[in-house]
Amino acid sequence: MSTSTLGHASEPENPPVAIPRQAWLSLVAVVFGVFVVMLDGTGLFVANPEIATDLHAGPAGIQWVTNAYVLVLAGLMIPLGNLADRFGRKRMFLIGVGGFSLTSLLAGLSVSIGMLIAVRVLQAGFGAMLIPAGMGVLRAAFPPDRLARAMGVFAALSGVSFAAGPIIGGLLVQYASWPWVFFINLPFGVLGVLLGMRIIKESGERARQGFDLLGAGTLTVAVVSLIWGITQAQAAGWTSANTLVFIALGLVFGAVFVFVEAKVANPMMPLGLFRSRTLALGSVLMVMVMFSMLSLMFFVTFLVQGVLGQSAIVTGLSMLPFSVMFAIISPFSGLLTEKFGVRKLLVLGAVLFAGGLLLMLRVNAEARVFDLLPTFVLGGLGLGLMMVSATQAIVGSAPVEKAGVASGIQQSMTQLGASLGTSVLGSVLATVVAGSFARNLRGAFGGRGGPAIDALGGSEAVHKSVELGFPPAARSGLAGQLAGTGIPRQQAEQLAAGVARAAHMTFVNGLHTVYLVGTVVILVGAALALFIKDSEAVSNTEQTVHV
């Protein structure tokens, strides 16, 4: 059984340790490597509507472009983080960056939604190498009492890619095509590999003990089964056998994993890590933060391009205030965490983010892009405070020799929250559409029904378009289909216009419900943050994990 002894890096008799120059150089190298992942993720948000149209994908298919990636990433993050700790963080980081960049090339060459999903699975495998290895490099390079500052600067520099992603993605989609959202990763990946080879120093246990294959296997099956069950819930329902079986399987294998880790000589993830209340609560809070973030970022692109009828580049620009505020606040968040502690920053960030989500309730189908500005400003500030603090709570509460594992935990919780966000909130939106679209459609025509209107109100294909925001292309396509059935063109156009009005009203009402759910989740997270112990900190020499 694992046990931990925690030291206190912030004791008065221990003066602050200077940050070595090599640590800052390592931070720059890691940021360039992680840049490809950040750029890929945020650019993809903007490209999703175009990908759905070009590859003839419905809501489930386009969500699987994200979900398949998340599924593999979350399942492998902790095992590969453990490998990085044992066999070299630099080595795993470089392989991950190079592999992610090459699979980005394959993603851009995809000719079907199935091929794109398959390549995203490969991308996720390499992403699961580079992210925990890169965070482990930082944990080893920086003094523990300055780690929050490093995390803040890391988040700010990463925020540049977060900010650039939607804009670059919008420009590429509008003036080139969606594959270039993936192709653009390649030069940044090459630069990341070259800098990493030159700058990063190798770190890791280089232990000769055998790798915990049983623990890695049971954990991977547990995480993948759990997330698979969650993602299936949107299509099959939360009470379906397909959903419940996989969720139950995930919980069973999770229990087996805990049993294995308590018994094996060299556990992949020492259970003593979770004796730190800060690490344990930080892991839960990371899920909640990402869940609420997805309630805003995943669906807003369909609002802007579908309901508001704006281009991809305008969509990217509309999201810029969110990214800029995130990038600005993140380094200050690191400094504030050092001064005031993790707990206060998490609560403040959650309140700001919740306020931004509640402001979205003012947005209707006639809104302007400018109306989103207050939400994005508050959301970016809140997320910047929460992400840095939650990351510090997890990674900073683990000993340096388990930095890769702790980073894997942090990233696995991030991906679990993202998966829950897209699946649970997608189900919420689909439920609202199914329950209100037909009624709103009749209302768009003055309460009158009729065979054509009733057929459109019950059409599964139309419902799927509504869930995507019913963009202008869907309206013109529907008008063409109706005209092809013998309906006069002018009448077909009028019918399509009425469907668009009802669809946009329904979609916006669904978004309001989504934002309310996100608000409740993040405020519950704020309540949990009150129980975090700011005094739990570690140093490279004071904390040991005995196996």
C-alpha positions in Angstrom: 0.0 0.0 0.0 1.3 3.4 -0.9 1.9 6.1 1.8 2.8 9.7 1.3 4.5 12.3 3.6 3.8 15.9 2.7 6.2 18.7 3.3 5.5 22.4 3.2 7.5 24.3 0.6 6.2 27.6 1.9 7.4 27.5 5.5 8.8 30.8 6.7 12.3 29.5 7.3 12.7 28.4 3.7 13.4 31.4 1.5 12.1 31.4 -2.1 14.3 29.5 -4.5 15.5 31.3 -7.6 14.2 30.0 -10.9 17.0 28.7 -13.1 17.4 30.0 -16.6 17.2 26.4 -17.9 13.7 26.1 -16.5 12.4 29.1 -18.5 14.0 27.7 -21.7 12.4 24.3 -21.0 9.1 26.1 -20.6 9.4 27.7 -24.0 10.3 24.4 -25.6 7.3 22.6 -24.0 5.0 25.4 -25.1 6.0 25.1 -28.7 5.4 21.3 -28.5 2.0 21.7 -26.9 1.1 24.5 -29.4 0.2 21.9 -32.0 -2.4 20.3 -29.7 -3.9 23.6 -28.6 -4.0 25.0 -32.2 -5.6 21.8 -33.4 -8.3 21.8 -30.8 -9.4 25.4 -31.0 -9.1 25.5 -34.8 -11.3 22.4 -35.0 -14.1 24.2 -33.1 -14.5 26.7 -36.0 -14.0 24.0 -38.7 -16.6 21.6 -37.3 -19.6 23.0 -39.3 -17.6 22.9 -42.6 -16.4 19.4 -41.9 -19.9 18.2 -41.2 -21.1 19.6 -44.5 -18.2 18.5 -46.6 -18.0 14.9 -45.2 -21.8 14.6 -45.0 -21.7 14.1 -41.2 -24.6 14.5 -38.8 -24.3 15.7 -35.2 -23.2 12.3 -33.9 -20.5 12.0 -36.5 -19.1 15.4 -36.0 -19.1 15.0 -32.2 -17.2 11.7 -32.6 -14.4 13.7 -34.2 -14.0 15.1 -30.8 -15.2 12.2 -28.7 -12.9 9.5 -30.3 -9.9 11.8 -29.7 -11.0 12.4 -26.1 -11.7 8.7 -25.5 -8.2 7.5 -26.4 -6.4 10.6 -24.9 -8.1 10.1 -21.5 -7.5 6.3 -21.5 -3.8 6.5 -22.2 -2.8 9.7 -20.5 -1.9 8.2 -17.1 -0.2 5.1 -18.4 1.9 7.1 -20.8 2.6 9.7 -18.1 3.9 6.9 -16.0 6.1 5.7 -18.8 7.5 9.1 -19.3 8.4 9.2 -15.5 10.2 5.9 -15.8 11.9 6.0 -19.2 12.5 9.7 -20.0 10.1 12.6 -20.3 12.1 14.3 -23.0 12.1 11.2 -25.2 8.3 10.7 -24.8 7.7 14.4 -25.4 9.6 14.4 -28.7 8.0 11.2 -30.0 4.6 12.7 -29.1 5.1 16.0 -30.8 6.5 14.4 -34.0 3.8 11.8 -34.2 1.0 14.3 -33.5 2.2 16.5 -36.3 2.4 13.6 -38.8 -1.1 12.4 -38.0 -2.3 16.0 -38.4 -1.2 15.6 -42.1 -3.3 12.4 -42.4 -6.3 14.1 -40.8 -6.3 16.8 -43.4 -6.2 14.1 -46.1 -9.3 12.4 -44.8 -12.0 11.7 -47.4 -14.8 10.5 -45.0 -15.9 11.1 -41.5 -14.9 7.5 -40.6 -11.3 8.1 -41.8 -11.1 11.4 -39.9 -12.3 9.8 -36.7 -9.7 6.9 -37.1 -6.9 9.4 -37.7 -8.0 11.4 -34.6 -7.6 8.2 -32.6 -3.9 8.0 -33.7 -3.5 11.7 -32.9 -4.8 11.1 -29.4 -2.2 8.4 -28.8 0.6 10.8 -29.6 -1.1 13.5 -27.6 -1.2 11.2 -24.6 2.6 11.0 -24.9 3.5 14.6 -25.2 1.1 16.4 -22.8 2.0 14.6 -19.5 5.6 14.3 -20.5 5.8 18.1 -21.2 4.1 18.9 -17.9 6.5 16.5 -16.2 9.4 18.4 -17.7 8.1 21.6 -16.1 7.5 19.9 -12.7 11.1 18.7 -12.7 12.6 22.0 -14.0 11.0 24.5 -11.6 11.3 24.9 -7.9 8.1 23.7 -6.2 7.3 27.1 -4.6 7.5 28.7 -8.1 5.6 26.0 -10.0 2.3 28.0 -9.9 4.1 30.9 -11.6 5.4 28.6 -14.3 1.9 27.1 -14.8 0.6 30.6 -15.2 3.1 31.6 -17.8 2.6 28.2 -19.5 -1.1 28.9 -19.6 -0.6 32.4 -21.0 1.8 31.2 -23.8 -0.6 28.3 -24.5 -3.4 30.9 -24.6 -1.7 32.5 -27.6 -2.4 29.3 -29.5 -5.8 29.1 -27.9 -6.4 32.6 -29.2 -4.8 32.0 -32.6 -6.6 28.8 -33.2 -10.1 30.1 -33.9 -8.8 33.0 -36.0 -6.3 30.9 -38.0 -8.9 28.2 -38.3 -11.5 30.7 -39.6 -9.1 32.1 -42.1 -8.1 28.7 -43.4 -11.7 27.5 -43.6 -12.9 30.6 -45.4 -10.0 31.2 -47.8 -8.6 27.6 -48.2 -10.5 24.6 -46.9 -11.0 22.8 -43.6 -8.0 20.3 -44.1 -5.7 23.2 -43.7 -6.8 23.4 -40.0 -4.8 20.2 -39.6 -2.0 20.9 -42.1 -1.0 24.0 -40.2 0.1 21.9 -37.3 3.1 20.4 -39.2 5.5 23.4 -39.2 4.8 24.1 -35.5 5.4 20.4 -34.8 8.8 20.4 -36.5 9.8 23.6 -34.6 8.7 21.9 -31.3 10.8 18.8 -32.0 13.9 20.9 -32.9 13.6 23.1 -29.8 12.9 20.2 -27.5 16.0 18.3 -28.8 18.2 21.3 -28.2 16.9 22.7 -24.9 15.1 20.1 -22.8 17.2 18.0 -20.3 16.2 14.4 -19.8 14.5 13.6 -16.5 12.8 10.5 -15.1 13.4 7.7 -12.7 15.0 5.4 -15.3 13.9 2.7 -12.9 14.6 -1.0 -13.6 11.3 -2.2 -12.0 8.8 -3.8 -14.3 6.0 -1.7 -15.7 2.6 -2.1 -14.1 0.9 -3.7 -17.1 -2.1 -4.9 -15.2 -2.7 -1.5 -13.6 -2.3 0.2 -17.0 -4.6 -2.2 -18.7 -7.4 -2.1 -16.1 -7.2 1.7 -15.9 -7.4 2.1 -19.7 -10.4 -0.2 -19.9 -12.1 1.6 -17.0 -11.6 5.1 -18.5 -12.5 4.1 -22.1 -15.6 2.1 -21.0 -16.8 4.9 -18.8 -16.4 7.6 -21.5 -17.8 5.3 -24.2 -20.9 4.7 -22.1 -21.3 8.5 -21.6 -20.9 9.3 -25.3 -23.4 6.6 -26.2 -26.0 8.1 -24.0 -26.8 10.9 -26.4 -27.9 8.5 -29.2 -29.2 5.6 -27.2 -30.4 7.3 -24.1 -29.1 7.3 -20.5 -31.3 4.3 -19.5 -30.4 2.1 -22.5 -28.6 -1.2 -22.0 -25.8 0.0 -24.2 -25.1 3.0 -22.0 -25.5 1.4 -18.6 -23.5 -1.7 -19.5 -20.4 0.4 -20.5 -20.7 2.8 -17.6 -21.0 -0.2 -15.2 -18.1 -1.9 -16.9 -16.0 1.3 -16.4 -16.9 1.4 -12.7 -16.1 -2.3 -12.2 -12.7 -2.0 -13.9 -12.0 1.2 -11.9 -12.6 -0.8 -8.7 -10.3 -3.6 -10.0 -7.6 -1.0 -10.8 -7.7 0.4 -7.3 -7.4 -3.2 -5.9 -4.4 -3.9 -8.2 -2.6 -0.7 -7.3 -3.0 -1.5 -3.6 -1.4 -4.9 -4.0 1.4 -4.6 -6.7 5.0 -3.9 -5.7 5.5 -1.1 -8.1 2.1 0.6 -8.8 1.7 2.7 -11.9 -0.3 5.3 -9.8 0.4 5.1 -6.1 -2.9 5.5 -4.3 -1.1 7.6 -1.6 -1.2 10.5 -4.1 -5.0 10.9 -3.4 -4.4 11.3 0.3 -3.7 14.8 -0.6 -7.2 16.5 -0.3 -6.0 19.2 -2.7 -5.0 16.7 -5.4 -8.2 14.7 -5.0 -10.5 17.7 -5.1 -8.5 19.3 -7.8 -9.1 16.3 -10.0 -12.8 16.5 -9.5 -12.8 20.3 -10.1 -10.9 19.8 -13.4 -13.8 17.7 -14.7 -16.3 20.4 -13.7 -14.2 23.2 -15.2 -13.9 21.5 -18.6 -17.6 20.4 -18.5 -18.7 24.0 -18.1 -16.1 25.3 -20.6 -17.5 22.9 -23.3 -21.0 24.2 -22.6 -19.8 27.5 -24.0 -17.1 26.8 -26.6 -18.4 23.7 -28.4 -21.9 25.0 -29.1 -21.2 28.7 -29.7 -19.7 28.1 -33.2 -23.0 26.6 -34.3 -24.8 29.6 -32.9 -22.6 32.1 -34.7 -22.4 30.3 -38.1 -25.9 28.7 -38.0 -28.3 31.1 -36.2 -26.4 34.3 -36.8 -25.3 33.3 -40.3 -21.7 34.5 -39.9 -18.7 33.2 -41.7 -16.0 31.0 -40.2 -13.5 34.0 -39.9 -16.1 36.1 -38.1 -16.7 33.1 -35.8 -13.0 32.9 -35.0 -12.8 36.7 -34.4 -15.9 36.5 -32.1 -14.1 34.1 -29.9 -10.9 36.2 -29.7 -11.9 38.1 -26.5 -12.3 34.8 -24.7 -8.8 33.7 -25.7 -7.2 37.1 -25.1 -8.6 37.4 -21.6 -7.5 33.8 -20.8 -4.0 34.6 -22.0 -3.8 37.9 -20.1 -5.0 36.6 -16.8 -3.1 33.3 -16.7 0.3 34.6 -15.7 -1.3 36.8 -13.0 -3.2 33.8 -11.9 0.0 32.0 -11.1 1.3 34.9 -9.1 -2.1 35.3 -7.3 -2.1 31.6 -6.5 1.3 32.0 -4.8 0.0 34.9 -2.8 -3.7 33.9 -2.0 -3.7 30.2 -2.5 -5.6 27.8 -4.8 -8.9 27.9 -3.0 -9.7 31.6 -3.4 -8.6 31.7 -7.1 -10.8 28.7 -7.9 -13.9 30.2 -6.3 -13.4 33.6 -7.9 -12.8 32.0 -11.3 -15.9 29.9 -11.0 -18.1 32.9 -10.1 -16.8 34.9 -13.0 -17.4 32.0 -15.4 -20.9 31.4 -14.1 -21.6 35.1 -14.6 -20.5 34.8 -18.2 -22.7 31.8 -18.8 -25.8 33.5 -17.3 -25.2 36.5 -19.6 -25.8 34.1 -22.5 -29.4 33.9 -21.5 -29.9 37.4 -23.0 -28.9 36.1 -26.4 -31.7 35.3 -28.9 -32.0 34.4 -32.5 -31.8 38.1 -33.5 -28.6 38.7 -31.5 -25.5 40.3 -32.9 -22.0 38.9 -32.5 -21.1 41.9 -30.3 -23.7 40.6 -27.8 -21.4 37.7 -27.0 -18.5 40.0 -25.9 -19.4 40.2 -22.1 -19.7 36.4 -21.9 -16.4 35.9 -23.6 -14.6 38.4 -21.4 -15.9 37.0 -18.1 -15.5 33.5 -19.4 -11.9 34.0 -20.4 -11.1 35.6 -17.0 -12.8 32.8 -15.1 -11.2 30.0 -17.0 -7.7 31.5 -16.7 -8.1 31.6 -13.0 -9.5 28.1 -12.6 -7.3 26.3 -15.1 -4.0 27.5 -13.5 -5.3 26.9 -10.0 -6.7 23.5 -10.6 -3.5 22.4 -12.5 -1.4 23.6 -9.5 -3.7 21.7 -7.1 -3.0 18.4 -9.0 0.5 18.7 -10.3 1.9 20.8 -7.5 0.5 18.4 -4.9 2.5 15.4 -6.2 6.2 14.6 -5.7 8.5 15.4 -8.6 9.2 11.7 -9.3 5.5 11.2 -10.0 5.1 14.4 -12.1 4.2 12.5 -15.3 1.5 10.5 -13.4 0.1 13.6 -11.8 0.1 15.4 -15.2 -1.6 12.4 -16.6 -4.3 12.6 -13.9 -4.8 16.3 -14.6 -5.1 15.7 -18.4 -7.3 12.6 -18.0 -9.7 14.7 -15.8 -9.6 17.4 -18.5 -10.6 15.0 -21.2 -13.3 13.3 -19.1 -14.8 16.7 -18.4 -14.7 17.5 -22.2 -16.3 14.2 -23.0 -19.1 14.7 -20.4 -19.6 18.2 -21.7 -20.1 17.2 -25.4 -22.2 14.2 -24.6 -24.4 15.3 -21.7 -24.9 18.8 -23.1 -25.5 17.4 -26.6 -28.2 15.2 -25.1 -29.7 18.2 -23.3 -29.8 20.1 -26.6 -31.2 17.1 -28.5 -34.0 16.7 -25.9 -35.0 20.4 -26.2 -35.1 20.1 -30.0 -37.2 16.9 -29.9 -39.6 18.4 -27.4 -40.2 21.8 -28.8 -39.3 22.1 -32.5 -42.6 20.9 -33.9 -44.5 23.3 -31.7 -42.2 26.2 -32.6 -42.6 25.3 -36.3 -46.4 25.6 -36.1 -45.9 28.9 -34.2 -43.7 30.2 -37.0 -46.7 29.7 -39.4 -49.2 31.4 -37.1 -50.2 28.2 -35.3 -51.4 26.6 -38.6 -50.4 23.0 -39.4 -50.7 21.1 -42.6 -49.2 18.0 -44.1 -46.0 19.7 -45.3 -45.4 21.6 -42.0 -46.2 18.5 -39.8 -43.9 16.4 -41.9 -41.0 18.9 -41.5 -41.7 19.1 -37.7 -41.3 15.4 -37.3 -38.4 14.9 -39.8 -35.3 13.4 -38.1 -33.1 14.9 -40.8 -34.5 18.4 -40.0 -34.1 17.8 -36.3 -30.4 17.0 -36.8 -29.9 20.2 -38.8 -31.6 22.1 -36.0 -29.1 20.7 -33.5 -26.3 22.1 -35.7 -27.9 25.6 -35.6 -29.7 25.2 -39.0 -27.1 27.2 -41.0 -28.0 29.1 -44.2 -26.8 26.2 -46.3 -29.5 24.0 -44.6 -32.2 26.6 -45.4 -31.2 26.8 -49.1 -30.9 23.0 -49.3 -34.3 22.5 -47.8 -35.9 25.0 -50.2 -34.3 23.1 -53.1 -35.6 19.8 -51.8 -39.2 21.1 -51.4 -39.1 22.6 -54.9 -38.0 19.2 -56.2 -41.2 17.7 -54.8 -43.4 19.9 -57.0 -44.0 22.8 -54.6 -43.7 26.1 -56.3 -40.3 27.7 -55.8 -41.7 30.8 -54.0 -43.8 28.7 -51.6 -40.8 26.4 -51.0 -38.7 29.4 -50.1 -41.4 30.6 -47.7 -41.6 27.2 -46.1 -37.8 27.0 -45.7 -37.8 30.5 -44.2 -40.4 29.5 -41.6 -38.5 26.3 -40.8 -35.3 28.5 -40.3 -37.2 30.8 -37.9 -38.5 27.9 -35.8 -35.1 26.1 -35.9 -33.2 29.1 -34.7 -35.7 29.8 -31.9 -35.5 26.1 -30.8 -31.7 26.0 -31.0 -31.3 29.2 -28.9 -33.8 27.8 -26.3 -31.7 24.6 -26.2 -28.6 26.7 -25.7 -30.2 28.5 -22.8 -30.8 25.2 -21.1 -27.2 24.1 -21.8 -25.8 27.2 -20.2 -28.0 26.8 -17.2 -26.7 23.3 -16.7 -23.1 24.6 -17.1 -23.7 27.3 -14.6 -25.0 24.8 -12.0 -22.0 22.5 -12.5 -19.4 25.3 -12.1 -21.1 26.7 -9.0 -21.1 23.3 -7.4 -17.4 23.2 -8.3 -16.9 26.5 -6.5 -18.5 25.0 -3.4 -16.2 22.0 -3.5 -13.2 24.3 -3.9 -13.9 25.7 -0.4 -12.7 22.4 1.0 -9.2 22.6 -0.6 -6.3 22.9 1.7 -3.9 25.6 0.5 -1.2 24.4 2.9 -0.7 21.2 0.9 2.4 21.8 -1.1 5.4 19.7 -1.9 9.1 20.1 -2.6 11.4 18.0 -4.7 13.1 16.8 -1.6 10.5 16.9 1.2 7.8 14.6 -0.2 8.4 11.0 -1.0 6.0 8.3 -2.0 6.9 4.9 -0.5 5.7 1.8 -2.4 
